[in-house]
Every structure is written in C-alpha cells, then in structure tokens.
Amino acid sequence: MCVKQLVIFAPLLAVTLAIYPYFDTQDFIYNVPKVYRISLTLDKLLGYYELKPSKDPEWYIALGIARGQLEYTINELDKSVPAKLKENLNNITRRMDRIRNNTDFSKLVFRSKDYEYVAKTMFENLEVLAAMLEPITIGTMGTQKPYRFSFEQYVQEARTKMPTRKAADACTMQLLISAMETQTTQSDGACEMTPECNAQLIQGSGLAFQQTSRVRATGLARIFDCMESTDLSAHIYKLCIQIYKETKSLESWDHPAGTRTLFMQQIFYCASHGYGEFIKPRWMNKIMAWQEPKGCYADDRQPFVRLTGFVGPSTAPPAKDREEEYRVKKAAESDGGACNSLTSAMALGSLAIYVRALLETDQAFQYDVLA
C-alpha cells in the first residue's frame, strides 16, 4: 500500500497553548537536583541507542516528542537556573539530534502495513506533534484509588475488553486517512470511521494498552481537527482518569512482570496532555531505578502481553494475503532481548515530561502530596 503523507497546515501551529513557568526559590532547592539526576539518566539512555540504533518506529516517535518537550523547557528557563543544568539539557537535545540525523529510516521495522501508515504520518508531522504542549496542572484525578481486586483479575478482565493491537492500528489509520481527505478537499466534514472503529477509539470500556491507544488516537484527531461532534479534550480527560486508576493499581501490585512499559506509557501519554497527577517523585525514582546498567530499559513484556491477548490472535486470523503484514516482528528487541526499545521509548518520553514539570510547575510536585 502506498503510504500517503499528511501535512498539517501552518494555522495549526497557532493552537499551541502558552505555558508560563512558575519559579520560586524553594522550587530550585528541591527540583534542580532531581533534574540533574534525570539528565544523567537520559544521557545514558540516549548514549546506548546512539551506539546501537533501534529499528523500532516508536523509539523515534518518542524521541521527537521528547526533543520538543526539552526544547520548550530550555527556551523558557528562568535566569536563575544554573548554567550547568541548562548546558546538560542542551547536550541531551544535541545527542537526540545526532541520533535522528544518523538514522536510516528505510531500515525501520513496522509490525503491519496499517501501523506503517500511522507511524509515517506521525513522522511527517513530528515537529507539530512535539510542539502541541498542554499546561501541566493538578485537577481532580487525585481522588482515584487503586483497584480492590488482584492483578490476576485485572488480566482476566483485560482479556475480555482489550482487542488486538491490529485493531488499534487499523482504526487509527482509518482516522488519519479520513483526516487527510477532509483537509485535501478543505471540507468542513468530520472524519468518518466505521462503527467498529468508533467503538474502538471513542465508546465502551477498556483496559491497559487499549486505553493508551485511545489517548494517542484522540490526540491525533484533535491535532488534525477531526471528529468535530466530539469533545475530544473531555474524552482524553475521561480516559486519563481511568488510566490513572490503572497506573496506581500497577504500583499497588508492585509492577508485575511485563507491565513496566504500560506504566511508563500511561505516564508519558497522560502527563503530555497536562495531567499533573502523573508527576510524582516516587514514580520518577522508579523509572530511573529501572534503567539497565548499559543505559537501556528492559521489560519482559511477553507474559503480560500474551495474557491480555493484545498481540496474540484473540480475534479471527487475518486473510492469507495479509498474514505477512501482521507477522510478529522483533523490532523492539536488541542485544539479545536484554533491551527493549519500546520500553526505552516510554522511559525517554516520561522522563522528558518530568524535566519539564519540575522546571515549570509549583511546589506541589516536590512532594508526594497525591497518594
């Protein structure tokens, strides 16, 4: 299938929300050392992938978004920020640029033709995606409590509610194709989706990776001015409330094998939309502690993935002529599986958000005031 490019028009740049950093003497007493620690973690992580390039498109999507977050943060730094810290952050962005500039994108491995379309569309619009920043604030999510049931029950529930990644890819591609057609014809019509995809992205309940897939797809719909009849910001808010409950539950279950990627993805996606409840010092410490000595991140995702059926054939198998497109690829694995670039990508994205939050928000983020 020929991959079409979706180009966002210049007026969309104007919708970037202004963010006004809050600085106070007490902020720097607590926050600057945290940012130094994160910068060292990021530098080590990027150093690994600079020497061992990933073939995973998700790594480069996260890299571009994290680059935008850090660039904004650096440009808005208060004069009282230590010069060494600013230079550390600048060095990190330079390393990000080297990785991007030295990447042969023709060698990336895509898990399906549908996903290839989605990923390449995001590549084409990465600068705009990276610039769409939301103010990080604390709302009403702090009242959410972890699930009372066990992780095993959660997995069993996820099996019945979470479709395959294949469905998420196909529906997101459908959304983007419709958005492209709407922009090409300059019509005012909303993006069209089949009832099945509308249920996948907007309606119904879901768990785990289905919810983060919905956040991504809804964010793309909002950026591409799609689905005018739906309050997309309100929908993302509802999704992130549900996700916040899951994130706290994964923590209460002590992060069972295979769930670190999901945990960091939840933080990355929802904090990117401005939900400050996902910014917690103890969560930041967990993410940094999970880094492998060589710099990358690992997560034995297969047990959890198989249990939930997110990758496995929980629906009817694809037609013979599309079997190869949905063949399970090992793009995320490197160095004998000890490193996983999807997990590393989520660590990169979430830690970049933490840097921004620590340097632009008030003292509420210095303490674990939100249990």
C-alpha positions as CSV (number, residue, x, y, z in Angstrom):
1,M,0.0,0.0,0.0
2,C,1.3,3.4,-0.9
3,V,1.9,5.5,2.2
4,K,0.4,8.9,1.8
5,Q,1.7,11.8,3.8
6,L,-0.5,14.0,5.9
7,V,0.8,17.5,6.3
8,I,-0.6,19.8,8.9
9,F,-1.2,23.4,7.8
10,A,0.6,26.3,9.4
11,P,-2.5,27.6,11.2
12,L,-2.4,24.6,13.5
13,L,0.8,25.9,15.0
14,A,-1.2,28.7,16.5
15,V,-3.1,26.4,18.7
16,T,-0.1,25.6,20.8
17,L,-1.0,26.7,24.3
18,A,1.1,29.2,26.1
19,I,2.7,27.9,29.3
20,Y,4.1,30.2,31.9
21,P,6.7,28.6,34.2
22,Y,6.4,29.1,37.9
23,F,9.7,29.7,39.7
24,D,10.4,30.1,43.3
25,T,13.5,29.8,45.5
26,Q,12.1,26.7,47.2
27,D,11.4,25.1,43.8
28,F,15.1,25.0,43.0
29,I,16.1,23.7,46.4
30,Y,14.1,20.5,45.6
31,N,13.7,20.4,41.9
32,V,17.1,21.2,40.4
33,P,18.9,18.1,41.9
34,K,16.0,16.0,40.5
35,V,16.5,17.4,37.0
36,Y,20.3,16.8,37.3
37,R,19.6,13.1,38.1
38,I,17.1,12.8,35.2
39,S,19.6,14.4,32.8
40,L,22.2,11.8,33.7
41,T,19.7,9.0,33.2
42,L,18.6,10.4,29.8
43,D,22.2,10.9,28.6
44,K,23.0,7.3,29.4
45,L,19.8,6.0,27.7
46,L,20.5,8.1,24.6
47,G,24.1,7.1,24.6
48,Y,23.1,3.4,24.3
49,Y,20.9,4.0,21.3
50,E,23.3,6.3,19.6
51,L,25.8,3.3,19.5
52,K,23.1,0.7,18.9
53,P,20.4,2.2,16.7
54,S,16.9,0.9,17.1
55,K,14.7,-0.3,14.3
56,D,11.5,0.4,16.2
57,P,9.5,3.4,14.9
58,E,8.1,4.0,18.4
59,W,11.5,4.9,19.6
60,Y,11.8,7.7,17.0
61,I,8.3,9.0,17.7
62,A,9.1,9.2,21.4
63,L,12.5,10.8,20.6
64,G,10.9,13.5,18.5
65,I,8.2,14.3,21.1
66,A,10.8,14.3,24.0
67,R,13.0,16.6,21.9
68,G,10.1,19.1,21.6
69,Q,9.4,19.0,25.3
70,L,13.1,19.6,26.2
71,E,13.5,22.4,23.6
72,Y,10.5,24.2,25.0
73,T,11.7,23.8,28.6
74,I,15.2,25.1,27.7
75,N,13.8,28.1,25.9
76,E,11.6,29.0,28.8
77,L,14.1,28.5,31.6
78,D,14.3,31.2,34.3
79,K,17.5,33.1,34.5
80,S,18.1,31.7,38.0
81,V,18.5,28.1,36.6
82,P,22.2,27.1,37.0
83,A,24.1,27.4,33.7
84,K,25.4,23.9,34.0
85,L,21.9,22.5,34.2
86,K,20.9,24.3,31.0
87,E,24.1,23.1,29.3
88,N,23.3,19.5,30.4
89,L,19.8,19.8,28.8
90,N,21.3,21.3,25.6
91,N,23.7,18.4,25.4
92,I,20.9,16.0,25.6
93,T,19.0,17.7,22.8
94,R,22.2,17.7,20.7
95,R,22.5,13.9,21.2
96,M,18.9,13.5,20.2
97,D,19.6,15.4,17.0
98,R,22.6,13.2,16.3
99,I,20.5,10.0,16.7
100,R,17.8,11.4,14.4
101,N,20.2,12.6,11.8
102,N,22.1,9.3,11.7
103,T,19.0,7.2,11.4
104,D,18.3,5.3,8.2
105,F,14.5,5.4,8.4
106,S,14.3,2.9,5.5
107,K,15.6,0.2,7.8
108,L,12.8,0.6,10.4
109,V,10.7,-2.4,11.0
110,F,6.9,-1.9,11.0
111,R,4.6,-4.6,12.6
112,S,2.0,-4.1,9.9
113,K,1.1,-2.0,6.8
114,D,-1.6,-0.2,8.9
115,Y,0.9,0.7,11.6
116,E,3.4,1.8,8.9
117,Y,0.9,4.3,7.6
118,V,0.3,5.6,11.2
119,A,3.9,5.8,12.1
120,K,5.0,7.5,8.8
121,T,2.2,10.1,9.2
122,M,3.4,10.9,12.7
123,F,7.0,11.2,11.3
124,E,5.8,13.7,8.7
125,N,4.2,15.8,11.4
126,L,6.5,15.2,14.3
127,E,7.5,18.8,14.7
128,V,3.9,19.9,15.2
129,L,3.2,16.9,17.5
130,A,6.2,17.8,19.6
131,A,5.0,21.5,19.8
132,M,1.5,20.7,21.0
133,L,2.1,21.3,24.7
134,E,-0.5,21.4,27.4
135,P,0.0,23.2,30.7
136,I,0.8,20.7,33.4
137,T,-1.8,21.2,36.2
138,I,-3.4,19.2,39.0
139,G,-7.1,18.6,38.6
140,T,-9.5,16.0,40.1
141,M,-7.7,12.8,39.4
142,G,-6.0,12.6,42.8
143,T,-9.2,11.1,44.3
144,Q,-8.8,7.9,42.3
145,K,-8.0,4.8,44.3
146,P,-6.3,1.6,43.1
147,Y,-8.5,-1.3,42.1
148,R,-9.5,-3.5,45.0
149,F,-9.2,-6.7,43.0
150,S,-6.0,-8.6,42.2
151,F,-3.7,-8.3,39.2
152,E,-4.8,-11.7,38.0
153,Q,-8.4,-10.5,38.0
154,Y,-7.3,-7.4,36.1
155,V,-5.6,-9.5,33.5
156,Q,-8.7,-11.7,33.1
157,E,-10.8,-8.5,32.7
158,A,-8.4,-7.1,30.1
159,R,-8.7,-10.3,28.1
160,T,-12.4,-9.7,27.5
161,K,-12.2,-5.9,26.9
162,M,-9.0,-5.3,25.0
163,P,-8.8,-6.0,21.3
164,T,-5.7,-6.8,19.4
165,R,-3.1,-4.2,18.5
166,K,-4.1,-4.9,15.0
167,A,-7.5,-3.4,15.5
168,A,-6.0,-0.3,17.1
169,D,-3.6,0.2,14.2
170,A,-6.3,-0.3,11.6
171,C,-8.7,2.2,13.2
172,T,-6.0,4.8,13.8
173,M,-5.1,4.5,10.1
174,Q,-8.7,4.9,9.1
175,L,-8.9,8.1,11.2
176,L,-5.8,9.6,9.6
177,I,-6.9,8.7,6.1
178,S,-10.2,10.4,6.7
179,A,-8.5,13.4,8.2
180,M,-6.2,13.7,5.1
181,E,-9.2,13.5,2.8
182,T,-11.0,16.2,4.8
183,Q,-8.0,18.5,4.6
184,T,-7.3,17.8,0.9
185,T,-10.9,18.7,-0.1
186,Q,-10.9,21.6,2.5
187,S,-14.3,20.4,3.6
188,D,-15.9,21.0,7.0
189,G,-17.0,17.5,7.4
190,A,-15.9,15.4,10.4
191,C,-13.6,12.4,9.9
192,E,-15.5,9.3,9.2
193,M,-15.0,6.0,10.9
194,T,-16.8,2.7,10.8
195,P,-19.0,1.9,13.8
196,E,-16.4,-0.7,14.9
197,C,-13.6,1.8,14.9
198,N,-15.8,4.4,16.6
199,A,-16.3,1.8,19.4
200,Q,-12.6,1.0,19.5
201,L,-11.5,4.7,19.8
202,I,-14.3,6.5,21.5
203,Q,-17.0,4.3,23.0
204,G,-17.1,1.5,25.5
205,S,-14.8,0.5,28.3
206,G,-11.2,-0.8,28.0
207,L,-8.0,-1.5,29.9
208,A,-4.3,-1.4,29.6
209,F,-2.9,-0.7,26.1
210,Q,-6.3,-0.2,24.6
211,Q,-6.7,2.9,26.7
212,T,-3.3,4.4,25.8
213,S,-4.0,3.6,22.1
214,R,-7.2,5.6,22.6
215,V,-5.4,8.6,24.1
216,R,-3.0,8.6,21.2
217,A,-5.7,8.4,18.5
218,T,-7.8,11.0,20.2
219,G,-4.8,13.3,20.5
220,L,-4.2,12.9,16.8
221,A,-7.9,13.6,16.0
222,R,-7.7,16.8,18.0
223,I,-4.5,17.9,16.2
224,F,-5.8,17.1,12.8
225,D,-9.1,18.9,13.5
226,C,-11.1,15.7,13.3
227,M,-14.4,14.5,14.9
228,E,-15.9,17.9,15.4
229,S,-19.0,16.5,17.0
230,T,-17.0,15.0,19.9
231,D,-15.5,17.0,22.8
232,L,-12.1,15.4,22.4
233,S,-10.4,17.2,25.3
234,A,-13.2,15.9,27.6
235,H,-12.7,12.4,26.2
236,I,-9.0,12.4,26.8
237,Y,-9.7,13.6,30.4
238,K,-12.1,10.6,31.0
239,L,-9.6,8.2,29.5
240,C,-6.8,9.5,31.7
241,I,-8.9,9.3,34.8
242,Q,-9.4,5.6,34.1
243,I,-5.7,5.2,33.2
244,Y,-4.7,7.0,36.5
245,K,-6.6,4.3,38.4
246,E,-4.7,1.6,36.5
247,T,-1.4,3.3,37.0
248,K,-1.9,3.5,40.7
249,S,-3.1,-0.2,40.7
250,L,0.1,-1.3,38.8
251,E,2.1,0.3,41.6
252,S,0.0,-1.2,44.3
253,W,0.6,-4.6,42.7
254,D,4.3,-3.9,42.7
255,H,4.6,-3.7,38.9
256,P,4.1,-7.4,37.9
257,A,6.4,-8.8,35.1
258,G,5.7,-7.2,31.8
259,T,3.9,-4.1,33.0
260,R,6.7,-1.5,33.2
261,T,6.2,-0.5,29.6
262,L,2.5,0.1,30.2
263,F,3.2,2.0,33.4
264,M,5.6,4.4,31.7
265,Q,3.4,4.8,28.6
266,Q,0.5,5.8,30.8
267,I,2.6,8.5,32.5
268,F,4.1,9.7,29.2
269,Y,0.7,10.0,27.3
270,C,-1.4,11.5,30.1
271,A,1.2,13.8,31.5
272,S,1.8,15.1,27.9
273,H,-1.9,16.1,27.9
274,G,-1.2,18.2,31.1
275,Y,-2.4,15.9,33.8
276,G,0.0,16.6,36.7
277,E,-1.2,13.8,38.9
278,F,1.1,11.5,36.8
279,I,4.1,13.6,38.0
280,K,5.2,12.0,41.3
281,P,8.7,11.9,42.7
282,R,8.4,8.3,43.7
283,W,7.3,7.3,40.2
284,M,10.2,9.3,38.8
285,N,12.5,7.4,41.1
286,K,11.1,4.0,40.0
287,I,11.6,4.8,36.3
288,M,15.2,5.9,36.9
289,A,15.9,2.8,39.0
290,W,14.6,0.5,36.2
291,Q,17.4,1.6,33.9
292,E,19.8,-1.2,32.9
293,P,23.5,-0.6,33.7
294,K,24.2,-0.4,30.0
295,G,21.7,2.5,29.7
296,C,18.7,1.0,28.0
297,Y,15.4,-0.3,29.6
298,A,14.2,-3.9,29.6
299,D,10.7,-5.3,30.3
300,D,9.7,-9.0,30.0
301,R,6.5,-7.9,28.3
302,Q,5.6,-11.2,26.7
303,P,3.9,-12.9,29.7
304,F,1.6,-9.9,30.2
305,V,1.1,-9.3,26.5
306,R,0.1,-13.0,26.0
307,L,-2.3,-13.0,28.9
308,T,-4.1,-9.9,27.7
309,G,-4.2,-11.0,24.1
310,F,-3.1,-7.6,22.9
311,V,-0.7,-9.0,20.3
312,G,-1.9,-12.6,20.1
313,P,-4.7,-13.7,17.8
314,S,-7.7,-13.1,20.1
315,T,-9.8,-12.4,17.0
316,A,-10.2,-14.2,13.7
317,P,-6.8,-14.6,11.9
318,P,-6.2,-12.2,9.1
319,A,-6.8,-13.1,5.5
320,K,-4.0,-15.1,3.8
321,D,-3.0,-12.2,1.7
322,R,-2.4,-10.0,4.8
323,E,-0.8,-12.6,7.1
324,E,2.7,-11.4,6.4
325,E,1.7,-7.8,7.3
326,Y,0.7,-8.9,10.8
327,R,3.6,-11.1,11.4
328,V,5.0,-10.5,14.8
329,K,8.2,-8.5,14.4
330,K,11.1,-8.2,16.8
331,A,11.9,-4.6,16.1
332,A,11.8,-3.6,19.7
333,E,14.4,-6.2,20.8
334,S,18.1,-5.6,20.7
335,D,21.2,-7.1,22.3
336,G,19.7,-10.5,22.8
337,G,16.5,-9.2,24.2
338,A,18.1,-7.6,27.2
339,C,17.0,-4.2,26.0
340,N,13.6,-3.3,24.7
341,S,13.3,-0.1,22.6
342,L,9.6,0.3,23.2
343,T,10.2,0.3,27.0
344,S,13.1,2.6,26.4
345,A,11.0,4.9,24.4
346,M,8.4,5.2,27.1
347,A,11.1,5.9,29.7
348,L,12.5,8.6,27.4
349,G,9.2,10.2,27.0
350,S,8.1,10.1,30.6
351,L,11.4,11.4,31.9
352,A,11.4,14.3,29.5
353,I,7.9,15.2,30.8
354,Y,9.3,15.1,34.3
355,V,12.1,17.5,33.4
356,R,9.5,20.0,32.1
357,A,7.2,19.5,35.1
358,L,10.0,20.0,37.6
359,L,11.1,23.3,35.9
360,E,7.7,24.8,35.2
361,T,5.3,23.9,38.0
362,D,4.7,24.9,41.6
363,Q,5.8,23.2,44.8
364,A,3.0,20.6,44.7
365,F,5.3,18.4,42.6
366,Q,8.1,18.4,45.1
367,Y,6.3,16.1,47.5
368,D,4.1,13.1,47.2
369,V,1.0,15.1,48.1
370,L,-1.1,13.0,45.8
371,A,-1.0,9.5,47.2
